[in-house]
Amino acid sequence: MREATAVSVVVTGSGSGVDCCRACRNRGRASGAGWASRVSSGAVSGELAISGTVALGSALSWPCPSLVSGVDAKAASFQGRSGFLHPRAYRTVVRTPRRNHTPGQDRFHLRSNLEFVDIVTILTMSRILVADTLAGAGLEILQADADVTVRTGMAPQELIDCVGDFDALVVRSATKVTRAVLEAGTRLRVVGRAGVGVDNIDVDEATRRGVVVVNSAGASTIAVAEHTLALMLAHARNIGPASASVGRGEWTPSSFVGVELRDKVLGIVGLGRIGTQVARRARAFEMRVLAHDPFVSSAVASGCGAELVELDELLRSSDFVTLHAPLSAATGELMGDAQFAQLKRGSTLINCARGGLIDEGALLRALDAGLIGAAALDVFTAEPLSSDSPLRTHPRVLVTPHLGASTREAQLEVATDVAKLVLACLRGEHVAGAVNAPLRIPEEIAYLEPYLRLAEHLGRALTQLAGARLDGVEVTYHGELANHDTGPVTAGLIKGLLAPVTEERVNLINARLVARSRGLRISERKLERHDSPYANVITVTMGEGDARRDIAGAMAGNEPRIVRLDGYAVDVVPSGHVLIMRHLDRPGMIGRVGTILGANDVNISAMQVGRRVIRGEAVMTMSLDEVISRECEAELTAVPGILSVKLVTL
């Protein structure tokens, strides 16, 4: 429902009708919608009157399960089980034209035990636009609770022109929900993605406009895992070329001798939902399973039969390597020339995750040079794959047109999942799986919101700086902030820690659940007294001994700042690309770094050095306008006196 509504109901008679409405009153009050009961003036003995105002966005309007059908502007029949009143009146009483009807104080005739209802303001039925093909079961769920319009294949401008009439938009991968679409969708409250990836949705713009984005993240897990195994088996037994050979009239079985999966090593990069399912199935083939995921604990890995190792070891040891990592600034072109050079000779690379994880040019070079035996690809950097791409015809590459989630079961589950999530959002319910769900903290939000953003920045920075497995993280709140409920701030920290490195969508609602599922322990401390010049400081630490890393942040007015890195005082704006280098404090060091960046056409917007003692170790931070290349990073690392180089994207 979209509108606040005042409803006055008089129920005559006795029995199930009256009992039902008492239940409605109680459930309405429990929902916080402001329901109350009163006896209407003139009501006779045996009547029960219920009235109240439903708040905007309330989960319940009138909690009885029936339907409303309009007859004309002055009379309507409420048809439903036992004559119960329905929670959702249509947007208009008359069927046509709905959008032009202006509700007034009308009287409606009810069946059975319910006789008269005076509706002061007619409840509005939410309108949903389905812009891509959706399985029938999903449409049925939506149509049972909303006014649904299906318009597929629209041009971008067509979508912009019509989206303003709808409360929700449901898409798959074809429709792009751009900033312009969101600007035009002035009524939009939720965008539903029937599938996993939300690359086609401007999530940041949706968040800024208060539009919730939901996706059916888990619905295609099994389908993608099975497709991964299908590609691996197809390569192991040469299914593709053998089938093509028979189709040409040939019969040469000796040309297609394959290998068994038993006792082979499978390397899984990314041990999220899909990676875990692949591991379990590979164990059924009696394979040895290695996994690389810096943010999964050993206990979680062993639970699915995998052994955690570093990426270099995985590449050197695996007969098959399958990618299941999210696509982010940290994982873009995860497989480049350097990684292909490390692969075990004759190995097979499989990608059913994101096309951008592989440098496709480097893959072709590795295939032609014999560094890799074969590749099986379901996703590509640009889709559809160009008709002249060498990957289409390479003899050792098996390609499928993004079929990972294309099973009847997955399509059905994707559709029903997203339909239920969209309706839940329209009812005002919290949806734990939302991509960008806000956390409502009525009294504290104004105070905590800046620190929540700060904590997320600190988490993102620490994740990228650490480069190691996160088993445990400690967060300490210093200052007056320690007297507040910092739970939401810690949730923001967890979101920052995990969002860049997991396929799961982490938000403030599900952050602790996701952390727990990955074996990440979070501990909190609160210290009201501290010696920092800032009123409140958040410090995050991980690791022990030489592996210990720490980062601290504070608010400078209304702006977040990183104020300490590994014990060095700094003042860094957590935005864009920040180059962080540990180095020896020597004359000319800044000049050498600046010269290399200039030669690589990288512009510096801010720079500073933090140190404890003169000519000791120091930390140099540079805010950059561009991402540095791997070659530029290698040049910086080779400078005498530079101990480490990390590019952090915030």
C-alpha positions in Angstrom: 0.0 0.0 0.0 1.2 3.5 -0.7 -1.3 5.8 1.1 -2.1 6.4 4.7 -5.8 5.3 5.1 -8.5 6.0 7.6 -11.1 3.2 7.8 -14.3 2.9 9.8 -15.9 -0.5 9.8 -19.2 -1.6 11.3 -19.8 -5.4 11.6 -23.2 -6.7 12.4 -24.3 -10.1 13.5 -22.2 -12.7 15.4 -20.0 -15.7 14.8 -17.0 -16.0 12.6 -17.3 -12.6 11.0 -17.2 -10.7 14.3 -14.4 -13.0 15.7 -12.4 -12.5 12.6 -12.6 -8.7 12.9 -11.5 -8.8 16.6 -8.5 -10.8 15.4 -7.9 -8.2 12.8 -8.0 -5.5 15.4 -5.5 -7.3 17.6 -3.1 -8.1 14.7 -3.4 -4.5 13.5 -2.4 -3.2 16.9 0.5 -5.7 17.2 1.8 -4.4 13.8 2.2 -0.9 15.2 -0.2 0.4 12.6 -2.2 2.3 15.1 -5.4 0.3 15.1 -8.0 0.9 17.8 -11.6 -0.3 18.4 -14.6 1.8 19.2 -18.4 1.5 19.0 -19.7 3.7 16.3 -22.3 6.3 17.1 -25.7 4.6 16.6 -24.3 1.1 16.7 -26.7 -1.4 18.1 -26.0 -4.3 20.4 -24.0 -7.0 18.8 -22.1 -4.7 16.6 -18.3 -4.3 16.6 -16.7 -1.2 15.2 -13.0 -1.0 14.3 -11.3 2.1 13.1 -7.8 3.5 12.8 -5.2 5.0 10.6 -2.6 2.9 8.7 0.8 4.5 8.6 2.5 5.0 5.3 4.5 1.9 4.5 2.8 -0.2 7.2 3.2 -3.9 6.8 -0.6 -4.4 7.4 -3.5 -2.4 6.3 -6.4 -4.8 7.1 -5.1 -8.2 7.9 -7.8 -10.4 6.6 -7.3 -12.7 3.5 -9.9 -11.7 0.9 -10.2 -10.0 -2.4 -11.9 -6.8 -3.5 -13.6 -6.4 -6.9 -15.0 -3.1 -8.0 -18.5 -2.7 -9.5 -19.0 1.0 -9.8 -17.9 4.2 -8.0 -20.6 3.9 -5.3 -21.0 0.2 -4.7 -18.7 -2.8 -4.5 -18.9 -6.4 -3.5 -16.1 -7.7 -1.2 -15.7 -11.3 -2.2 -13.6 -13.6 -0.1 -13.6 -16.4 2.4 -16.4 -16.1 5.0 -17.0 -12.6 3.9 -13.8 -11.3 5.4 -12.6 -7.9 4.5 -9.4 -7.9 2.5 -6.2 -5.9 3.5 -5.8 -4.6 0.0 -8.5 -2.5 -1.6 -7.7 -1.9 -5.3 -6.2 1.4 -6.3 -9.7 2.4 -7.4 -13.1 0.9 -6.9 -14.1 0.9 -10.5 -12.2 -1.4 -12.7 -11.8 1.1 -15.5 -10.3 3.6 -15.7 -8.4 2.8 -12.4 -5.8 5.6 -12.5 -8.5 8.3 -13.0 -10.7 7.4 -10.1 -10.7 9.8 -7.1 -11.6 8.0 -3.9 -14.4 9.6 -1.8 -16.5 8.7 1.2 -18.3 5.7 -0.3 -20.5 3.0 1.1 -19.9 -0.6 0.2 -22.2 -3.7 0.6 -20.5 -6.7 2.1 -21.6 -10.4 2.0 -22.4 -12.7 4.9 -21.8 -11.4 8.4 -20.4 -8.1 7.3 -23.0 -5.6 6.2 -21.7 -2.0 5.9 -18.3 -0.5 5.5 -17.6 3.2 5.2 -14.2 3.8 3.6 -13.0 7.3 4.0 -9.9 6.8 1.9 -9.6 3.8 -0.4 -6.3 1.9 0.1 -4.0 1.9 -2.9 -2.9 -1.3 -4.5 0.8 -1.2 -5.3 1.7 -1.1 -9.0 4.6 -3.3 -10.3 6.3 -3.1 -13.7 7.9 -6.3 -14.9 10.4 -5.2 -17.6 12.0 -8.6 -18.5 10.6 -12.1 -18.9 9.7 -13.6 -15.6 8.5 -17.2 -14.9 4.8 -17.5 -14.6 5.0 -18.6 -11.0 6.7 -15.4 -10.0 4.1 -13.3 -11.9 1.3 -15.2 -10.1 2.7 -14.3 -6.7 3.0 -10.6 -7.7 -0.5 -10.5 -9.3 -2.1 -11.9 -6.1 -1.0 -8.8 -4.2 -0.4 -6.0 -6.6 -1.4 -4.4 -9.9 1.1 -5.9 -12.3 2.1 -4.6 -15.8 4.4 -6.7 -18.0 6.2 -4.8 -20.7 9.4 -6.5 -22.0 11.8 -5.4 -24.6 11.4 -1.7 -23.9 14.0 0.8 -25.3 15.7 2.9 -22.5 13.6 5.9 -23.2 10.4 3.9 -23.1 11.3 2.7 -19.7 12.1 6.2 -18.5 8.7 7.5 -19.9 6.6 4.9 -18.0 8.4 4.0 -14.8 7.0 7.0 -12.9 3.6 5.3 -12.6 5.0 2.3 -10.6 6.0 1.5 -7.1 8.3 -1.4 -8.0 10.3 -2.5 -11.0 11.3 -6.1 -11.7 14.1 -6.9 -14.2 16.6 -9.6 -15.2 19.9 -8.8 -16.8 18.6 -7.2 -20.1 17.1 -4.1 -18.7 19.5 -1.4 -17.4 18.2 0.5 -14.3 20.3 3.6 -14.8 20.3 6.9 -12.9 18.0 8.3 -15.5 15.5 5.5 -14.9 15.7 6.0 -11.1 15.2 9.8 -11.5 12.1 9.2 -13.5 10.8 6.6 -11.1 9.6 9.1 -8.5 7.2 6.5 -7.0 9.7 3.6 -7.0 10.2 2.0 -3.6 12.0 -1.2 -4.7 13.8 -2.7 -7.7 13.9 -6.5 -7.9 16.6 -8.3 -9.9 15.5 -11.8 -10.9 19.0 -13.3 -10.6 22.3 -12.7 -8.7 24.3 -9.9 -10.4 23.1 -6.3 -10.0 25.7 -4.9 -12.4 22.8 -3.6 -14.5 21.4 -1.5 -11.6 22.8 1.7 -10.3 22.7 0.6 -6.7 24.4 3.8 -5.4 21.8 6.0 -7.0 19.0 3.7 -5.8 20.4 4.0 -2.2 20.6 7.7 -2.5 17.0 7.9 -3.5 15.8 5.5 -0.8 14.9 2.7 -3.3 15.6 -0.8 -2.0 17.3 -3.2 -4.4 16.7 -6.9 -3.9 18.0 -9.9 -5.8 17.5 -13.7 -5.7 21.1 -14.4 -4.7 20.8 -18.0 -3.6 18.3 -19.3 -6.1 20.8 -20.2 -8.8 23.5 -21.6 -6.6 23.0 -25.2 -7.4 22.5 -24.5 -11.1 25.8 -22.6 -11.4 27.6 -25.3 -9.4 26.3 -28.0 -11.6 27.2 -26.1 -14.8 30.7 -25.8 -13.5 31.0 -29.5 -13.0 29.4 -30.1 -16.4 32.1 -27.9 -18.1 34.8 -29.7 -16.2 33.5 -33.1 -17.2 33.1 -32.0 -20.8 36.7 -31.0 -21.0 38.0 -34.0 -19.1 36.2 -36.3 -21.7 36.5 -34.1 -24.8 32.7 -34.1 -25.2 32.5 -31.0 -27.4 35.0 -31.9 -30.1 34.0 -35.6 -30.0 30.3 -34.7 -30.6 31.3 -32.3 -33.5 33.5 -35.1 -35.0 30.6 -37.6 -35.0 28.4 -34.9 -36.5 30.8 -34.6 -39.4 30.4 -38.3 -40.1 33.7 -39.4 -38.4 34.3 -42.2 -35.9 37.7 -41.8 -34.3 37.4 -42.6 -30.6 41.2 -42.8 -30.2 41.4 -39.1 -31.0 39.4 -38.2 -27.9 41.0 -40.0 -25.0 40.2 -38.1 -21.8 41.1 -38.2 -18.1 39.3 -39.2 -15.0 38.5 -36.7 -12.2 39.3 -39.1 -9.5 42.5 -38.2 -7.7 42.8 -34.9 -9.7 43.2 -31.6 -7.9 40.5 -29.0 -8.2 41.4 -25.4 -7.2 38.5 -23.2 -6.3 39.0 -19.4 -6.2 36.3 -18.0 -4.0 34.5 -20.2 -1.4 31.2 -18.6 -1.1 27.8 -20.3 -1.7 28.6 -21.5 -5.2 32.2 -22.4 -4.5 31.2 -24.4 -1.5 28.7 -26.4 -3.5 31.3 -27.1 -6.2 33.7 -28.3 -3.5 31.1 -30.8 -2.1 30.3 -32.2 -5.5 34.0 -32.5 -6.5 34.6 -34.5 -3.3 32.0 -37.0 -4.6 34.2 -37.5 -7.6 37.1 -38.3 -5.2 39.0 -35.1 -6.2 41.3 -33.3 -3.9 40.0 -29.8 -3.4 42.1 -26.7 -2.8 40.5 -23.3 -2.1 41.7 -19.7 -1.9 39.5 -17.2 -0.1 41.2 -14.8 2.3 37.9 -14.3 4.1 36.8 -17.8 4.9 38.0 -19.6 7.9 39.7 -23.0 7.8 36.8 -24.5 9.7 34.3 -23.4 7.0 36.6 -24.7 4.3 37.1 -28.1 5.9 33.3 -28.3 6.3 32.9 -28.7 2.6 36.0 -30.8 2.1 38.4 -28.1 0.9 41.9 -27.2 2.0 42.7 -23.4 2.2 45.9 -22.4 0.4 47.4 -19.2 -1.0 46.6 -18.4 -4.6 50.1 -19.1 -5.9 50.0 -22.6 -4.5 46.6 -23.3 -5.9 47.6 -22.3 -9.4 50.7 -24.4 -9.3 49.0 -27.5 -7.9 45.6 -27.7 -9.6 44.6 -29.8 -12.6 41.4 -27.8 -12.8 40.9 -24.2 -11.6 37.4 -22.7 -11.3 36.6 -19.1 -10.4 33.8 -18.2 -8.0 35.0 -14.8 -6.7 33.0 -11.6 -6.9 34.0 -8.9 -9.4 35.5 -5.9 -7.7 38.4 -3.5 -8.0 40.5 -6.1 -6.1 39.5 -9.0 -8.3 39.3 -7.4 -11.8 41.5 -9.4 -14.2 42.4 -11.8 -11.4 43.8 -14.1 -14.0 46.4 -12.2 -16.0 49.7 -13.0 -17.7 51.5 -13.5 -14.3 48.9 -15.9 -13.0 48.7 -17.9 -16.3 52.5 -18.3 -16.1 52.0 -20.0 -12.6 49.4 -22.5 -13.7 50.2 -26.1 -13.8 51.0 -27.1 -17.4 48.0 -28.8 -19.1 45.5 -27.5 -16.5 42.0 -26.3 -17.4 40.5 -23.0 -16.3 36.7 -22.7 -15.8 34.8 -19.5 -15.3 31.1 -19.4 -14.5 31.3 -16.4 -12.2 32.1 -13.0 -13.8 33.8 -12.3 -17.2 35.9 -9.5 -15.8 37.8 -11.9 -13.6 39.9 -13.0 -16.6 42.1 -10.9 -18.9 40.8 -12.5 -22.1 43.9 -11.4 -24.1 46.2 -13.0 -21.6 44.1 -16.2 -21.7 44.5 -16.4 -25.5 48.3 -15.8 -25.2 48.5 -18.5 -22.5 46.6 -21.0 -24.7 48.8 -20.3 -27.7 52.0 -20.6 -25.7 50.9 -23.9 -24.1 50.9 -22.4 -20.5 47.3 -23.8 -20.1 45.7 -26.8 -21.5 42.1 -25.6 -22.0 39.5 -23.2 -20.9 35.7 -23.5 -20.3 33.9 -20.2 -20.2 30.3 -19.3 -19.5 30.8 -15.6 -18.8 32.7 -12.9 -20.7 34.0 -9.3 -20.2 31.5 -8.1 -22.7 28.3 -10.0 -23.4 27.1 -11.2 -25.8 30.6 -12.3 -26.9 31.5 -10.5 -30.2 31.0 -12.6 -33.3 34.7 -12.3 -34.3 36.1 -13.2 -30.8 38.9 -15.8 -31.1 37.4 -17.5 -28.1 34.5 -18.7 -30.1 36.6 -20.8 -32.4 39.7 -21.7 -30.4 40.1 -25.5 -30.5 40.9 -25.7 -26.7 38.1 -23.4 -25.5 34.6 -24.5 -24.7 32.1 -21.6 -24.5 28.5 -21.5 -23.4 26.2 -18.4 -23.7 25.9 -17.5 -19.9 23.9 -20.7 -19.1 24.9 -20.9 -15.4 21.5 -20.2 -14.0 19.5 -21.5 -17.0 17.7 -24.4 -15.5 13.9 -24.8 -15.2 14.3 -25.1 -11.4 16.6 -22.1 -11.1 14.4 -19.9 -13.3 11.4 -20.9 -11.2 13.1 -20.2 -7.9 14.6 -17.0 -9.1 11.2 -15.7 -10.2 9.4 -16.7 -7.0 12.2 -15.5 -4.7 12.3 -12.0 -6.2 8.5 -11.8 -6.3 8.3 -12.5 -2.6 11.1 -10.1 -1.8 9.5 -7.3 -3.8 6.2 -7.7 -2.0 7.9 -7.9 1.4 9.6 -4.6 0.6 6.3 -3.0 -0.5 4.7 -4.2 2.8 7.5 -2.3 4.7 9.1 -5.5 6.0 12.9 -5.8 6.5 14.5 -8.0 3.9 17.8 -9.5 5.1 18.9 -10.3 1.6 18.5 -6.8 0.2 21.5 -5.4 -1.6 21.2 -2.0 0.0 18.7 -2.3 2.8 18.9 0.6 5.3 18.9 0.0 9.0 16.3 2.0 10.9 17.4 3.6 14.1 14.9 6.3 14.8 16.5 8.1 17.8 20.1 7.4 17.1 20.4 7.6 13.3 21.4 11.3 13.1 24.2 10.7 15.6 25.4 7.3 14.4 25.1 7.7 10.6 28.4 9.5 10.0 30.3 6.9 12.1 28.5 4.1 10.3 29.9 5.4 7.0 33.3 5.9 8.6 33.4 2.3 9.9 32.5 0.9 6.5 35.4 2.9 5.0 37.8 1.5 7.6 36.6 -2.1 6.9 37.1 -1.7 3.1 40.6 -0.2 3.6 41.7 -2.9 6.1 40.5 -5.7 3.8 42.6 -4.4 0.9 45.6 -3.7 3.1 45.6 -7.0 4.9 45.9 -9.4 2.0 45.5 -12.2 4.5 42.8 -14.4 5.9 40.5 -12.6 8.4 39.8 -14.9 11.3 39.3 -12.3 13.9 38.9 -8.5 14.0 38.7 -6.2 17.1 37.0 -2.9 17.0 37.4 -0.3 19.7 35.2 2.7 20.2 36.9 5.7 21.9 35.1 8.7 23.3 31.5 9.6 23.8 30.6 7.3 21.0 31.2 4.4 23.4 28.1 5.4 25.4 25.9 4.7 22.4 24.5 1.5 20.8 27.4 0.8 18.4 25.9 -2.3 17.0 24.9 -0.7 13.7 28.4 0.8 13.4 29.9 -2.6 13.8 27.5 -3.9 11.2 28.8 -1.2 8.9 32.4 -2.3 9.6 31.6 -5.9 8.8 29.9 -4.7 5.5 33.1 -2.9 4.6 35.3 -5.8 5.5 33.4 -8.4 3.5 31.6 -6.6 0.7 34.6 -6.3 -1.6 35.5 -10.0 -1.4 32.4 -12.0 -1.2 29.7 -12.9 -3.8 27.1 -12.5 -1.1 25.4 -9.1 -0.8 26.4 -7.8 2.6 24.3 -5.1 4.2 23.6 -3.7 7.7 20.9 -6.2 8.4 22.7 -9.4 7.4 26.3 -8.4 8.1 26.8 -10.4 11.4 25.1 -13.4 9.9 27.4 -13.4 6.8 30.5 -12.9 9.1 29.4 -15.8 11.2 28.9 -18.1 8.2 32.5 -17.3 7.0 34.0 -17.9 10.4 34.9 -14.3 11.0 35.0 -13.4 14.7 34.2 -9.8 15.6 34.9 -8.4 19.1 34.1 -5.0 20.5 35.6 -2.8 23.1 34.4 0.6 24.4 36.7 3.1 26.1 35.2 6.5 26.9 38.5 8.1 27.8 41.3 8.5 25.2 44.1 10.8 24.3 43.3 11.6 20.7 42.5 15.2 19.6 39.3 13.9 18.0 36.1 13.6 20.0 35.5 10.0 18.9 37.8 7.5 17.3 37.1 4.0 15.9 40.1 1.7 15.9 40.1 -1.7 14.0 42.9 -4.3 14.5 43.5 -7.7 13.2 46.3 -10.3 13.4 49.2 -10.7 15.9 52.9 -10.0 15.9 54.4 -9.1 12.6 51.1 -9.8 10.9 49.2 -7.3 13.0 47.4 -4.5 11.1 45.5 -1.6 12.6 43.6 1.3 11.2 41.8 4.2 13.0 39.3 6.8 11.8 37.5 9.8 13.1 35.2 12.6 12.0 36.7 15.9 11.1 33.6 18.0 11.2 31.2 16.2 8.9 33.9 14.5 6.9 35.4 11.0 7.7 39.1 10.7 8.0 41.6 7.8 8.4 43.8 9.1 11.2 46.2 6.2 11.8 47.7 3.3 9.8 49.7 0.6 11.6 50.6 3.1 14.3 51.6 6.0 12.0 49.6 9.2 12.3 48.0 10.2 9.0 45.1 12.3 7.7 43.6 10.6 4.7 40.2 11.3 3.1 38.7 7.8 2.5 37.6 8.3 -1.1 38.6 7.2 -4.5 42.0 5.5 -5.0 44.6 5.8 -2.2 48.2 4.5 -2.7 49.7 3.4 0.6 53.4 2.6 0.8 55.6 1.6 3.7 59.2 2.8 3.1 62.4 3.9 4.7 62.4 7.6 5.4 65.2 8.8 3.1 65.8 12.0 1.1 64.4 11.9 -2.4 61.9 9.1 -1.8 58.8 11.2 -2.5 60.5 12.5 -5.7 61.2 9.0 -7.0 57.6 7.9 -6.4 56.2 11.1 -8.0 58.4 10.6 -11.0 57.2 7.0 -11.6 53.6 8.0 -11.2 54.0 10.9 -13.6 55.7 8.7 -16.2 52.6 6.4 -16.0 50.2 9.4 -16.4 48.8 9.0 -12.9 47.7 12.3 -11.3 48.2 12.9 -7.5 45.5 14.9 -5.7 46.9 14.7 -2.2 50.0 13.3 -0.4 51.5 13.0 3.0 54.0 11.0 5.1 53.6 9.7 8.6 56.6 8.6 10.6 57.6 7.9 14.2 61.3 8.8 14.0 63.5 10.6 11.5 65.0 8.3 8.9 63.2 5.3 10.3 60.3 3.5 8.7 57.4 5.7 7.4 54.1 5.5 5.7 53.4 7.5 2.5 49.8 8.0 1.4 48.8 9.4 -2.0 45.3 10.1 -3.2 45.2 9.4 -7.0 42.9 10.3 -9.8 43.5 7.0 -11.6 44.1 3.4 -10.8 47.8 2.4 -11.2 48.6 -0.5 -13.5 50.3 -3.6 -12.4 53.4 -2.5 -14.3 53.4 0.8 -12.4 53.0 -1.0 -9.1 56.0 -3.3 -10.0 58.1 -0.2 -10.7 57.2 1.3 -7.3 58.0 -2.0 -5.5 61.4 -2.1 -7.2 62.5 1.3 -5.8 65.2 0.7 -3.1 63.8 1.5 0.3 60.1 0.9 -0.5 58.9 -2.0 1.6 55.3 -2.5 0.4 52.9 -1.0 -2.1 49.1 -1.2 -1.8 46.4 0.5 -3.8 43.2 0.8 -1.8 39.9 1.8 -3.5 37.3 3.3 -1.3 
